[in-house]
Amino acid sequence: SAVISQKPSRDICQRGTSLTIQCQVDSQVTMMFWYRQQPGQSLTLIATANQGSEATYESGFVIDKFPISRPNLTFSTLTVSNMSPEDSSIYLCSVDFGGRNTEAFFGQGTRLTVV
Amino acid sequence: AQSVTQPDIHITVSEGASLELRCNYSYGATPYLFWYVQSPGQGLQLLLKYFSGDTLVQGIKGFEAEFKRSQSSFNLRKPSVHWSDAAEYFCAVANPRSGTASKLTFGTGTRLQVTL
């Protein structure tokens, strides 16, 4: 099975700063997604990372706060901008390899703490 | 909009006992259905999935789930729980009309504790 690598695995950041999280897959994928899991909560979809075009954001998430890039079929970044303690969460990348009846595969996640 | 309900926030069972985790969904048609498990400090692992066909689905680690259209449910079961099954379990759905089974709406999760 493919390997999905997220970096960093964890970080502690000062409020007001930004953090960029990377998601690298060792094979080409059709779709990439970013989710947030707030402490003790479930996962919420932030956006779909589109290759070569702007990401598609879900309700409640905006590009200025969570800019996303996807320059090719194996790599994406999520930036958490102007962070506040409320942004402390686990951020997860997931991918779809395409084809019929395939499920999402998840990276290990990035645990972010904002102080 | 689709939604997923997991009524049980926390369940405790004895090792060797049977397990059933409940999941109900709200959607206009039959969605794609999934159960994922998240162990402490780990990512999400797929236990099983339902797209169509046989409503009783077998998964990994001895888990199974049954899709009941009349009840809009997709409950997860295991006949005999092992201590290593202690984890957080998430039910999730995807809209077949979205063109992908990977754009997921998750339930709130059920934390399973296993006593020895």
Interface residues (C-beta under 8 A of the other chain):
Chain A: T30 M31 F33 Q41 S42 L43 T44 L45 T48 L92 S94 V95 D96 N101 T102 E103 A104 F105 F106 G107 Q108 G109
Chain B: F34 Y36 Q42 G43 L44 L46 K49 F51 F90 T100 A101 S102 K103 L104 T105 F106 G107 T108 G109
